């Protein structure tokens, strides 16, 4: 953005800010005037209505009626406000119920919380939020909401039922049974009573089983040494860990592997010497595709109890997936040895046969990680969006762009020149290599064959043998055009004499062709005699040509001939172009001298319009080269061209692609303009900013 544009933008912003501040002041004045109008006057002219004298019966009755009507009106207003609050809270509750049914428990909790903030006397809002907390395994919050719901409504059965479920999931069966008995006393619904009776029977059976099996060891558990008793405190800790294990088993039955893994981890944190905890958690890791942790838990379970068969089978599955078939075979055999269930043995024997076939076939190992399952364990990392007042105030670091110095390339101990000094390969040569035709013709240089060493310089006979054949028409040109003297050879190229002899030869050929066309049949009848005559004339002409070649001195190329321009290139300075396409077409056909004169002639012309959107990096480099190499030595004015160049829309991108030569040229031009005082300081800074910084 230019300096003028940035100043204009800042001015517009300031005007908008002033307008906003003015509106704020006007609003403040309006509010002050409204407040002063409501304030009572200082002389207390408007006194409050006082009750009448008690002796006046009529006045007292009227006053009491007015007070009663005002109280009724206030009650009606408060009732309407309460109804509105309840309606708003019900809308939030319904929205929370929808999110809860969809499984979006966190969103449902937020909606129930908004409903409680709107109207907090409804026990159902707390009970519904307790259900969401329980599904998220936040049992402390669930119990707190259930207790608050019961305080709001002691006969609310759903709160008791959800508190019973929370106690049961925490493993507190006695408290859960007490809640079931309370529900049986309060509920009058048959379906609720039947469901509560079934839950109570299940909980009482669990309590009886726990009491009967107290102190007995379960399969897979580490047996204490003989004669040793467990510490009572350690027994209580293990009992608490078993509650988390039972909760994990419930989650595992519902295939909620993440919650089950958390429950087993809590059990292990309380009591870490139980093999079955690690085995159950390894099953969760297996279903969650976390095979490293699954293998670690299997190894830990086997370390705690070598006779527990389940971790061997799980470790066999992991090793088979990783391609360690021989180790998987050993685990499978150990599992068959330890298990006592016939169905498990049959399944394991089939697995053993499959693994043995894989070992014999030497099938390559499978992939160590299932990459298609990585996305299941991946976490979404969101970008941090900070508000403007919390963002960093430090300015960004400006990194200068420098040309990378290429490393020299050596082939067969011969260092190649840098790319800037190498000759470019024509496109036609590349197309010829790949059998591709783009229309460009490749001009191959002709190799001159020097045969002077085959014969002496004074020999005419051998020279005539190697000279090309000539025809009568070709011979007429040097015969009719006499050899020019030395002065004519050195004459300037601007003086060009018309080729009169050649024209006469052409007219003679035309007259001969007309005469041949008129003779017709006579030429056909006299053809044999004419052919012999032509042979004699041709021999005479060749002999004369050879003699003239020997007598005529060789023409030496002079500097005037070398400086003579090609007929395809212009020799004068073209006129001013009328369009961008005409400018580029004219520029491409000029050499360096004419480009200098052409660019100098365009002083005062709108160069930015002529360059247009077609300005490229190569064109910019050519312009800077001409300005640096030709304008500065001639003390010519360069400020106009540079001002027009920096006005181009794409100069910002083109300046980034300039090489070191272009940057040195720009630096020399800036120094030249600064020394001559040919441009103002603002324009000089603008040119420097656009092309260098």
C-alpha positions as CSV (number, residue, x, y, z in Angstrom):
1,X,0.0,0.0,0.0
2,X,1.4,3.4,-0.9
3,X,2.0,6.2,1.6
4,X,-0.9,8.3,0.3
5,X,-3.3,5.4,0.4
6,X,-2.3,4.5,4.0
7,X,-2.8,8.1,5.0
8,X,-6.2,8.2,3.4
9,X,-7.2,5.0,5.2
10,X,-6.1,6.4,8.5
11,X,-8.0,9.7,7.9
12,X,-11.2,7.7,7.1
13,X,-10.8,5.7,10.3
14,X,-10.3,8.9,12.4
15,X,-13.4,10.4,10.9
16,X,-15.4,7.3,11.8
17,X,-14.0,7.3,15.3
18,X,-14.9,11.0,15.8
19,X,-18.4,10.3,14.6
20,X,-18.8,7.4,17.0
21,X,-17.5,9.5,20.0
22,X,-19.9,12.3,19.1
23,X,-22.8,9.9,19.1
24,X,-21.8,8.6,22.5
25,X,-21.7,12.1,23.9
26,X,-25.1,12.9,22.5
27,X,-26.5,9.7,24.0
28,X,-25.0,10.6,27.4
29,X,-26.7,14.0,27.3
30,X,-30.0,12.4,26.4
31,X,-29.7,10.0,29.4
32,X,-28.8,12.8,31.8
33,X,-31.8,14.9,30.6
34,X,-34.1,11.9,31.1
35,X,-32.8,11.2,34.6
36,X,-33.2,14.9,35.6
37,X,-36.8,14.9,34.4
38,X,-37.6,11.9,36.6
39,X,-35.9,13.4,39.7
40,X,-38.4,15.0,42.2
41,X,-38.1,18.7,42.6
42,X,-36.2,20.1,45.6
43,X,-39.1,21.9,47.2
44,X,-40.9,18.5,47.7
45,X,-43.9,19.9,45.8
46,X,-45.0,16.3,44.9
47,X,-45.5,14.7,48.3
48,X,-46.1,11.0,48.8
49,X,-49.7,9.8,49.3
50,X,-50.2,9.4,53.0
51,X,-53.0,7.2,54.6
52,X,-56.1,9.2,55.6
53,X,-57.1,9.9,59.2
54,X,-58.6,6.9,60.9
55,X,-61.6,8.8,62.0
56,X,-62.6,9.2,58.3
57,X,-64.3,5.8,57.7
58,X,-65.0,6.3,54.0
59,X,-61.5,7.4,53.3
60,X,-60.0,4.5,55.3
61,X,-62.2,1.9,53.4
62,X,-61.2,3.4,50.1
63,X,-57.5,3.4,51.1
64,X,-57.7,-0.3,52.1
65,X,-59.4,-1.2,48.8
66,X,-56.6,0.6,46.9
67,X,-53.9,-1.2,48.8
68,X,-55.6,-4.6,48.2
69,X,-55.9,-3.9,44.5
70,X,-52.2,-3.0,44.3
71,X,-51.2,-6.1,46.2
72,X,-53.2,-8.3,43.8
73,X,-51.7,-6.5,40.9
74,X,-48.2,-7.2,42.2
75,X,-49.0,-10.8,42.8
76,X,-50.4,-11.1,39.3
77,X,-47.2,-9.5,37.9
78,X,-44.9,-11.8,39.9
79,X,-47.0,-14.8,38.9
80,X,-46.7,-13.9,35.2
81,X,-43.0,-13.4,35.6
82,X,-42.7,-16.8,37.3
83,X,-44.7,-18.4,34.5
84,X,-42.4,-16.8,31.9
85,X,-39.3,-18.1,33.7
86,X,-40.8,-21.6,34.0
87,X,-41.6,-21.5,30.2
88,X,-38.1,-20.5,29.3
89,X,-36.6,-23.1,31.6
90,X,-38.9,-25.8,30.1
91,X,-37.6,-24.9,26.6
92,X,-34.0,-25.3,27.8
93,X,-34.9,-28.6,29.4
94,X,-36.5,-30.0,26.2
95,X,-33.4,-29.0,24.3
96,X,-31.3,-30.8,26.9
97,X,-33.4,-33.9,26.6
98,X,-32.8,-34.0,22.9
99,X,-29.0,-33.7,23.3
100,X,-29.1,-36.4,26.1
101,X,-30.9,-38.8,23.8
102,X,-28.3,-38.2,21.1
103,X,-25.5,-39.0,23.5
104,X,-24.2,-35.4,23.6
105,X,-24.0,-35.4,27.4
106,X,-21.8,-32.3,27.7
107,X,-24.1,-30.2,25.7
108,X,-27.1,-31.5,27.6
109,X,-25.4,-30.6,30.9
110,X,-24.9,-27.0,29.7
111,X,-28.5,-26.7,28.7
112,X,-29.8,-28.2,32.1
113,X,-27.5,-25.8,33.9
114,X,-29.1,-22.8,32.0
115,X,-32.5,-24.1,32.9
116,X,-31.5,-24.3,36.6
117,X,-30.2,-20.8,36.5
118,X,-33.4,-19.6,34.9
119,X,-35.7,-21.4,37.4
120,X,-34.0,-23.5,40.1
121,X,-37.0,-24.8,42.0
122,X,-37.7,-27.8,39.6
123,X,-36.3,-31.1,40.9
124,X,-36.4,-32.7,37.5
125,X,-33.7,-30.4,36.1
126,X,-31.2,-31.6,38.7
127,X,-32.2,-35.3,38.2
128,X,-31.7,-35.0,34.4
129,X,-28.3,-33.4,34.8
130,X,-27.4,-36.2,37.3
131,X,-28.1,-38.7,34.5
132,X,-25.7,-37.0,32.2
133,X,-23.0,-36.9,34.9
134,X,-23.5,-40.6,35.5
135,X,-23.0,-41.4,31.8
136,X,-19.8,-39.4,31.9
137,X,-18.6,-41.4,35.0
138,X,-18.7,-38.2,37.1
139,X,-20.3,-40.0,40.0
140,X,-19.6,-37.3,42.7
141,X,-21.5,-34.6,40.6
142,X,-24.2,-37.2,39.9
143,X,-24.8,-37.9,43.7
144,X,-24.7,-34.2,44.5
145,X,-27.4,-33.4,41.9
146,X,-29.5,-36.3,43.1
147,X,-29.4,-35.1,46.7
148,X,-30.3,-31.5,45.6
149,X,-33.3,-32.9,43.6
150,X,-34.5,-34.9,46.6
151,X,-34.2,-31.7,48.8
152,X,-36.4,-29.8,46.3
153,X,-38.9,-32.7,46.1
154,X,-38.5,-35.5,48.7
155,X,-41.0,-37.7,46.8
156,X,-39.2,-37.5,43.4
157,X,-38.7,-41.2,42.6
158,X,-36.3,-40.6,39.6
159,X,-33.7,-38.9,41.8
160,X,-33.7,-41.9,44.2
161,X,-33.4,-44.4,41.3
162,X,-30.5,-42.5,39.7
163,X,-28.7,-42.3,43.0
164,X,-29.2,-46.0,43.4
165,X,-27.6,-46.5,39.9
166,X,-24.6,-44.3,40.9
167,X,-24.1,-46.3,44.1
168,X,-24.3,-49.6,42.3
169,X,-21.7,-48.5,39.7
170,X,-19.4,-47.3,42.4
171,X,-19.7,-50.8,44.0
172,X,-21.5,-49.6,47.1
173,X,-24.2,-52.3,47.0
174,X,-25.5,-51.7,50.5
175,X,-26.3,-48.0,49.8
176,X,-27.8,-49.0,46.5
177,X,-30.1,-51.6,48.3
178,X,-31.2,-48.9,50.7
179,X,-32.2,-46.6,47.8
180,X,-34.2,-49.4,46.3
181,X,-36.1,-49.9,49.5
182,X,-36.9,-46.2,49.6
183,X,-38.2,-46.3,46.1
184,X,-40.5,-49.2,47.0
185,X,-42.0,-47.1,49.8
186,X,-42.6,-44.0,47.7
187,X,-43.5,-45.2,44.2
188,X,-47.1,-46.1,43.2
189,X,-46.4,-47.0,39.6
190,X,-46.4,-50.8,38.9
191,X,-43.7,-50.6,36.2
192,X,-41.4,-48.7,38.6
193,X,-42.1,-51.1,41.4
194,X,-41.4,-54.2,39.3
195,X,-38.1,-52.8,37.9
196,X,-37.0,-51.8,41.5
197,X,-37.8,-55.2,42.8
198,X,-35.6,-56.8,40.1
199,X,-32.8,-54.4,40.9
200,X,-33.1,-55.1,44.6
201,X,-32.9,-58.8,44.0
202,X,-29.8,-58.5,41.9
203,X,-28.1,-56.3,44.4
204,X,-29.0,-58.6,47.4
205,X,-27.7,-61.6,45.5
206,X,-24.4,-59.7,44.8
207,X,-24.1,-58.9,48.5
208,X,-24.8,-62.5,49.5
209,X,-22.2,-63.8,47.0
210,X,-19.7,-61.3,48.2
211,X,-20.2,-62.4,51.8
212,X,-20.0,-66.1,50.9
213,X,-16.9,-65.7,48.8
214,X,-15.2,-63.4,51.2
215,X,-11.6,-64.5,51.6
216,X,-11.7,-67.0,48.8
217,X,-9.3,-66.6,45.9
218,X,-10.5,-66.2,42.4
219,X,-8.8,-67.8,39.3
220,X,-5.8,-65.9,38.1
221,X,-5.2,-64.1,41.4
222,X,-2.0,-64.3,43.2
223,X,-2.3,-66.7,46.1
224,X,-0.8,-65.5,49.4
225,X,1.9,-67.6,51.0
226,X,0.8,-70.5,53.1
227,X,0.1,-69.5,56.7
228,X,0.2,-65.8,55.8
229,X,-2.8,-63.5,56.2
230,X,-3.6,-60.3,54.3
231,X,-3.3,-57.1,56.1
232,X,-6.8,-55.8,57.0
233,X,-6.0,-52.4,55.5
234,X,-4.7,-54.0,52.3
235,X,-7.8,-56.1,52.2
236,X,-10.0,-53.0,52.3
237,X,-7.9,-51.5,49.5
238,X,-8.3,-54.6,47.4
239,X,-12.0,-54.7,48.0
240,X,-12.3,-51.1,46.7
241,X,-10.2,-52.1,43.7
242,X,-12.6,-54.9,43.0
243,X,-15.4,-52.4,42.8
244,X,-13.7,-50.6,40.0
245,X,-13.0,-53.9,38.3
246,X,-16.8,-54.8,38.5
247,X,-17.6,-51.4,37.0
248,X,-15.1,-52.0,34.2
249,X,-16.7,-55.4,33.5
250,X,-20.0,-53.6,33.0
251,X,-18.5,-51.1,30.6
252,X,-16.8,-54.0,28.8
253,X,-20.1,-55.8,28.4
254,X,-21.5,-52.7,26.8
255,X,-18.4,-52.5,24.6
256,X,-17.5,-49.1,26.0
257,X,-13.8,-49.9,26.0
258,X,-12.6,-46.4,26.9
259,X,-14.6,-46.3,30.1
260,X,-13.7,-49.9,30.9
261,X,-10.0,-49.0,30.5
262,X,-10.3,-46.1,32.9
263,X,-12.1,-48.3,35.5
264,X,-9.4,-51.0,35.3
265,X,-6.7,-48.4,35.5
266,X,-8.2,-47.1,38.8
267,X,-8.3,-50.6,40.1
268,X,-4.6,-51.1,39.2
269,X,-3.7,-47.8,40.9
270,X,-5.3,-49.0,44.1
271,X,-4.0,-52.6,44.0
272,X,-1.4,-53.3,41.4
273,X,-0.6,-57.0,42.3
274,X,-3.7,-58.5,40.7
275,X,-3.1,-60.3,37.3
276,X,-6.7,-60.2,36.2
277,X,-6.8,-56.4,36.3
278,X,-4.0,-56.2,33.7
279,X,-5.6,-59.0,31.6
280,X,-8.9,-57.3,31.4
281,X,-7.3,-54.0,30.6
282,X,-5.2,-55.6,27.8
283,X,-8.5,-56.7,26.2
284,X,-9.6,-53.0,26.2
285,X,-6.3,-52.0,24.6
286,X,-6.7,-54.8,22.0
287,X,-10.1,-53.4,20.9
288,X,-8.8,-49.9,21.0
289,X,-5.9,-50.9,18.6
290,X,-3.2,-49.8,21.1
291,X,-1.1,-52.9,20.7
292,X,2.0,-51.7,22.6
293,X,0.0,-51.2,25.8
294,X,-1.8,-54.5,25.3
295,X,1.5,-56.4,25.0
296,X,2.8,-54.6,28.1
297,X,-0.2,-55.6,30.2
298,X,0.0,-59.2,29.0
299,X,3.6,-59.4,30.1
300,X,2.8,-57.8,33.5
301,X,-0.1,-60.3,34.1
302,X,2.2,-63.3,33.2
303,X,4.9,-61.9,35.5
304,X,2.4,-61.7,38.4
305,X,0.8,-65.2,37.7
306,X,2.5,-67.6,35.3
307,X,-0.3,-70.1,35.6
308,X,-3.0,-67.7,34.5
309,X,-3.9,-68.8,30.9
310,X,-5.8,-65.7,29.5
311,X,-2.8,-63.3,29.0
312,X,-1.0,-66.0,26.9
313,X,-3.8,-66.0,24.3
314,X,-3.9,-62.2,24.1
315,X,-0.2,-62.0,23.7
316,X,-0.3,-64.6,21.0
317,X,-2.8,-62.4,19.0
318,X,-0.5,-59.4,19.3
319,X,2.6,-61.4,18.3
320,X,0.8,-62.8,15.3
321,X,-0.2,-59.3,14.2
322,X,3.4,-58.2,14.5
323,X,4.7,-61.1,12.5
324,X,6.5,-63.0,15.3
325,X,4.9,-66.3,14.4
326,X,7.4,-68.5,16.4
327,X,6.7,-66.7,19.6
328,X,3.0,-66.8,18.9
329,X,3.2,-70.6,18.6
330,X,4.9,-70.8,22.0
331,X,2.1,-68.7,23.6
332,X,-0.6,-70.8,22.0
333,X,0.9,-74.0,23.3
334,X,1.2,-72.6,26.8
335,X,-2.5,-71.5,26.6
336,X,-3.5,-75.0,25.6
337,X,-1.5,-76.5,28.4
338,X,-3.1,-74.2,31.1
339,X,-6.7,-73.9,30.0
340,X,-9.3,-76.5,31.1
341,X,-12.2,-75.5,28.9
342,X,-12.6,-77.9,25.9
343,X,-14.0,-75.2,23.6
344,X,-11.1,-72.9,24.3
345,X,-8.7,-75.7,23.6
346,X,-10.3,-76.5,20.3
347,X,-10.1,-72.9,19.2
348,X,-6.5,-72.6,20.3
349,X,-5.6,-75.8,18.5
350,X,-6.9,-74.4,15.2
351,X,-4.9,-71.2,15.8
352,X,-1.8,-73.4,16.5
353,X,-2.2,-75.2,13.2
354,X,-2.6,-71.9,11.3
355,X,0.5,-70.4,13.0
356,X,2.6,-73.5,12.3
357,X,1.7,-73.3,8.6
358,X,2.8,-69.6,8.6
359,X,6.1,-70.6,10.2
360,X,6.8,-73.3,7.7
361,X,5.8,-71.2,4.7
362,X,8.2,-68.5,5.9
363,X,5.6,-65.8,5.0
364,X,7.0,-62.3,5.3
365,X,6.2,-60.6,8.5
366,X,3.2,-58.3,8.5
367,X,3.4,-54.6,9.1
368,X,4.4,-53.8,12.7
369,X,1.7,-51.1,12.9
370,X,-1.7,-51.0,11.3
371,X,-1.5,-47.6,9.8
372,X,-5.2,-47.6,8.8
373,X,-6.1,-47.7,12.4
374,X,-3.9,-44.7,13.4
375,X,-6.8,-42.3,12.8
376,X,-8.7,-44.0,15.6
377,X,-6.1,-43.1,18.1
378,X,-5.4,-39.7,16.7
379,X,-6.5,-36.5,18.4
380,X,-7.7,-33.3,16.6
381,X,-5.4,-30.4,17.4
382,X,-7.3,-27.1,17.0
383,X,-5.6,-23.8,16.1
384,X,-5.4,-21.3,18.9
385,X,-7.5,-18.3,18.2
386,X,-6.5,-15.4,20.5
387,X,-8.3,-12.1,20.8
388,X,-6.5,-9.1,19.5
389,X,-5.6,-7.8,23.0
390,X,-3.9,-11.0,23.9
391,X,-1.8,-11.4,20.8
392,X,1.9,-10.6,20.7
393,X,2.9,-7.0,20.1
394,X,6.3,-7.8,18.8
395,X,6.9,-6.9,15.2
396,X,7.7,-9.7,12.7
397,X,11.3,-10.2,11.8
398,X,12.2,-9.1,8.2
399,X,14.3,-11.7,6.5
400,X,16.4,-10.3,3.6
401,X,16.2,-12.3,0.3
402,X,19.7,-13.2,-1.0
403,X,20.9,-15.0,-4.0
404,X,22.1,-18.5,-3.2
405,X,25.7,-19.0,-4.4
406,X,25.7,-22.3,-6.3
407,X,28.2,-25.0,-5.5
408,X,30.8,-25.5,-8.3
409,X,30.2,-28.7,-10.3
410,X,33.2,-30.7,-11.4
411,X,33.0,-33.5,-14.1
412,X,36.2,-35.5,-14.7
413,X,38.3,-33.0,-12.6
414,X,37.0,-30.1,-14.9
415,X,35.0,-27.4,-13.1
416,X,31.9,-26.3,-15.1
417,X,31.2,-22.6,-15.4
418,X,28.3,-21.1,-13.5
419,X,24.8,-21.3,-15.0
420,X,24.9,-17.6,-16.0
421,X,28.0,-18.2,-18.2
422,X,26.7,-21.3,-19.9
423,X,25.2,-21.3,-23.3
424,X,21.5,-22.0,-23.4
425,X,20.3,-25.0,-25.4
426,X,17.9,-24.0,-28.2
427,X,14.4,-25.3,-27.9
428,X,14.7,-26.8,-31.4
429,X,17.6,-29.0,-30.3
430,X,15.6,-30.3,-27.3
431,X,12.6,-31.0,-29.6
432,X,14.9,-32.8,-32.0
433,X,16.1,-35.0,-29.2
434,X,12.6,-35.9,-28.1
435,X,11.1,-36.1,-31.6
436,X,8.9,-33.1,-30.9
437,X,8.3,-30.4,-33.5
438,X,7.3,-26.9,-32.2
439,X,7.9,-25.1,-35.5
440,X,11.2,-23.6,-34.6
441,X,14.0,-24.3,-37.1
442,X,17.4,-25.1,-35.8
443,X,20.2,-23.3,-37.7
444,X,23.3,-25.4,-37.6
445,X,26.6,-23.8,-38.4
446,X,28.3,-24.9,-41.6
447,X,31.7,-26.3,-41.3
448,X,34.1,-24.9,-43.8
449,X,36.4,-27.4,-45.5
450,X,39.9,-26.1,-46.2
451,X,41.6,-28.1,-49.0
452,X,44.6,-25.9,-49.4
453,X,46.9,-28.6,-48.0
454,X,46.0,-31.0,-50.8
455,X,47.5,-29.0,-53.6
456,X,50.0,-26.1,-54.1
457,X,48.8,-22.5,-54.2
458,X,50.0,-22.0,-57.8
459,X,48.1,-25.1,-59.1
460,X,45.1,-24.2,-61.2
461,X,44.2,-27.7,-62.5
462,X,43.4,-29.2,-59.1
463,X,41.6,-26.0,-58.0
464,X,39.4,-26.3,-61.1
465,X,38.5,-29.9,-60.2
466,X,37.2,-29.0,-56.7
467,X,35.4,-25.8,-57.8
468,X,31.6,-26.1,-58.0
469,X,30.0,-26.3,-61.5
470,X,28.4,-23.2,-62.9
471,X,25.6,-22.6,-65.3
472,X,25.4,-20.0,-68.1
473,X,22.8,-18.0,-66.1
474,X,25.0,-18.0,-63.0
475,X,28.0,-17.0,-65.1
476,X,26.3,-14.0,-66.7
477,X,26.1,-12.2,-63.3
478,X,29.9,-11.8,-62.6
479,X,30.6,-11.3,-66.3
480,X,28.1,-8.4,-66.8
481,X,28.9,-6.9,-63.4
482,X,32.5,-5.7,-63.6
483,X,34.7,-5.9,-60.6
484,X,34.4,-2.9,-58.4
485,X,37.6,-0.9,-57.5
486,X,39.0,-0.8,-54.1
487,X,37.4,2.5,-53.3
488,X,34.0,1.1,-54.0
489,X,34.6,-1.7,-51.6
490,X,35.4,0.6,-48.8
491,X,32.4,2.9,-49.6
492,X,29.9,3.4,-46.7
493,X,27.0,1.0,-46.6
494,X,24.4,3.8,-47.0
495,X,25.4,4.3,-50.7
496,X,23.8,1.4,-52.5
497,X,24.0,1.4,-56.3
498,X,21.2,-0.2,-58.2
499,X,22.1,-3.6,-59.7
500,X,21.6,-2.5,-63.4
501,X,23.6,-5.4,-65.0
502,X,21.5,-8.0,-63.1
503,X,18.4,-6.4,-64.3
504,X,19.6,-6.5,-67.9
505,X,20.4,-10.1,-67.5
506,X,16.9,-10.8,-66.2
507,X,15.4,-9.0,-69.2
508,X,17.6,-11.0,-71.6
509,X,16.4,-14.2,-70.0
510,X,12.8,-13.0,-70.3
511,X,13.3,-12.2,-74.1
512,X,15.0,-15.6,-74.6
513,X,12.1,-17.3,-72.9
514,X,9.6,-15.4,-75.2
515,X,11.6,-16.3,-78.3
516,X,11.7,-20.0,-77.2
517,X,7.9,-19.9,-76.7
518,X,7.4,-18.4,-80.2
519,X,9.7,-20.9,-82.0
520,X,7.8,-24.0,-80.7
521,X,8.1,-26.8,-83.2
522,X,11.4,-25.5,-84.7
523,X,13.2,-25.8,-81.3
524,X,12.0,-29.4,-81.0
525,X,13.2,-30.5,-84.4
526,X,16.7,-28.9,-83.9
527,X,17.2,-30.3,-80.4
528,X,20.1,-32.7,-81.1
529,X,22.2,-30.0,-82.9
530,X,21.4,-27.4,-80.2
531,X,22.5,-29.8,-77.3
532,X,25.9,-30.3,-78.8
533,X,26.2,-26.5,-79.3
534,X,25.3,-26.0,-75.6
535,X,28.0,-28.4,-74.4
536,X,30.6,-26.5,-76.4
537,X,29.4,-23.1,-74.9
538,X,29.4,-24.5,-71.4
539,X,33.0,-25.7,-71.7
540,X,34.0,-22.3,-72.9
541,X,32.2,-20.5,-70.1
542,X,33.8,-22.8,-67.4
543,X,37.2,-22.2,-68.9
544,X,36.7,-18.4,-68.8
545,X,35.3,-18.6,-65.3
546,X,38.4,-20.5,-64.1
547,X,40.8,-18.0,-65.7
548,X,38.9,-15.1,-64.3
549,X,39.0,-16.7,-60.8
550,X,42.8,-17.1,-61.0
551,X,43.4,-13.5,-62.3
552,X,41.0,-11.8,-60.0
553,X,42.4,-11.1,-56.5
554,X,40.6,-12.4,-53.4
555,X,38.3,-9.9,-51.8
556,X,39.3,-9.0,-48.2
557,X,36.5,-8.4,-45.7
558,X,36.7,-4.9,-44.4
559,X,35.3,-3.3,-41.2
560,X,32.6,-1.7,-43.3
561,X,31.3,-5.0,-44.5
562,X,31.4,-6.4,-41.0
563,X,29.4,-3.4,-39.7
564,X,26.8,-3.7,-42.4
565,X,23.5,-4.5,-40.7
566,X,21.4,-7.6,-41.4
567,X,18.5,-6.9,-43.7
568,X,16.1,-8.5,-41.1
569,X,17.0,-5.9,-38.3
570,X,16.1,-2.2,-38.5
571,X,18.9,0.3,-38.9
572,X,17.1,3.4,-37.8
573,X,15.4,4.4,-34.5
574,X,11.7,3.3,-34.7
575,X,8.9,5.7,-34.0
576,X,7.0,6.0,-30.7
577,X,4.7,2.9,-30.2
578,X,1.0,3.3,-29.9
579,X,0.3,0.1,-27.8
580,X,2.1,-2.3,-25.4
581,X,2.2,-5.0,-28.0
582,X,3.9,-2.7,-30.6
583,X,6.5,-1.7,-27.9
584,X,7.4,-5.3,-27.1
585,X,7.6,-6.3,-30.8
586,X,9.8,-3.4,-31.6
587,X,12.0,-3.9,-28.6
588,X,12.7,-7.6,-29.4
589,X,14.0,-6.7,-32.9
590,X,16.6,-4.1,-31.7
591,X,20.2,-4.5,-30.7
592,X,21.7,-2.8,-27.7
593,X,22.6,0.5,-29.4
594,X,19.2,0.9,-31.0
595,X,17.5,-0.1,-27.7
596,X,19.4,2.7,-26.0
597,X,18.4,5.2,-28.6
598,X,14.8,3.9,-28.7
599,X,14.5,4.1,-24.9
600,X,16.0,7.6,-24.9
601,X,13.5,8.7,-27.5
602,X,10.6,7.6,-25.3
603,X,11.5,10.2,-22.6
604,X,8.3,11.9,-21.5
605,X,6.1,9.0,-22.8
606,X,3.9,7.0,-20.5
607,X,6.2,4.0,-20.1
608,X,4.0,2.4,-17.4
609,X,1.2,2.1,-20.0
610,X,3.5,0.7,-22.6
611,X,5.0,-1.9,-20.3
612,X,1.6,-2.9,-18.9
613,X,0.8,-6.2,-17.4
614,X,3.3,-8.0,-19.8
615,X,6.3,-6.7,-17.8
616,X,8.4,-9.8,-17.0
617,X,11.6,-10.4,-15.0
618,X,13.7,-10.6,-18.2
619,X,12.3,-7.3,-19.5
620,X,13.0,-5.6,-16.2
621,X,16.6,-6.9,-16.3
622,X,17.1,-5.6,-19.9
623,X,15.8,-2.2,-19.0
624,X,18.0,-2.0,-15.9
625,X,21.0,-3.1,-18.0
626,X,20.5,-0.5,-20.6
627,X,20.0,2.3,-18.0
628,X,23.1,1.2,-16.1
629,X,25.5,0.5,-19.0
630,X,24.5,3.2,-21.5
631,X,22.6,6.0,-19.8
632,X,25.0,6.6,-16.9
633,X,28.2,6.8,-19.1
634,X,26.4,9.3,-21.4
635,X,25.1,11.3,-18.4
636,X,21.5,10.8,-19.7
637,X,18.3,11.3,-17.6
638,X,17.1,8.0,-16.0
639,X,14.6,9.2,-13.5
640,X,11.6,9.3,-15.9
641,X,12.1,5.6,-16.9
642,X,12.5,4.4,-13.3
643,X,9.5,6.4,-12.1
644,X,7.4,4.7,-14.8
645,X,8.8,1.3,-14.0
646,X,8.0,1.4,-10.2
647,X,4.4,2.4,-11.0
648,X,3.8,-1.0,-12.5
649,X,1.4,-3.2,-10.5
650,X,3.6,-6.3,-10.6
651,X,6.8,-4.5,-9.6
652,X,6.6,-5.8,-6.0
653,X,6.8,-9.4,-7.2
654,X,9.4,-8.7,-9.9
655,X,11.7,-7.0,-7.4
656,X,11.8,-10.2,-5.4
657,X,13.1,-12.1,-8.4
658,X,15.9,-9.8,-9.3
659,X,19.4,-11.3,-9.2
660,X,22.6,-9.7,-7.8
661,X,23.4,-8.0,-11.2
662,X,20.0,-6.3,-11.3
663,X,20.3,-5.1,-7.7
664,X,23.8,-3.7,-8.3
665,X,22.4,-1.9,-11.3
666,X,19.6,-0.4,-9.2
667,X,22.1,0.7,-6.6
668,X,24.3,2.4,-9.2
669,X,21.3,4.1,-10.7
670,X,20.1,5.4,-7.3
671,X,23.6,6.7,-6.5
672,X,23.7,8.4,-10.0
673,X,20.4,10.1,-9.5
674,X,21.3,11.2,-6.0
675,X,24.6,12.7,-7.2
676,X,22.9,14.6,-10.0
677,X,20.0,15.9,-7.9
678,X,17.8,15.0,-10.9
679,X,14.9,13.7,-8.7
680,X,13.3,14.7,-5.4
681,X,14.0,12.8,-2.2
682,X,10.5,11.4,-2.0
683,X,10.7,9.9,-5.5
684,X,14.2,8.6,-4.7
685,X,12.9,6.9,-1.5
686,X,10.0,5.5,-3.4
687,X,12.1,4.0,-6.1
688,X,14.5,2.5,-3.5
689,X,11.5,1.1,-1.5
690,X,9.9,-0.5,-4.6
691,X,13.1,-2.1,-6.1
692,X,15.4,-2.9,-3.2
693,X,13.6,-3.0,0.2
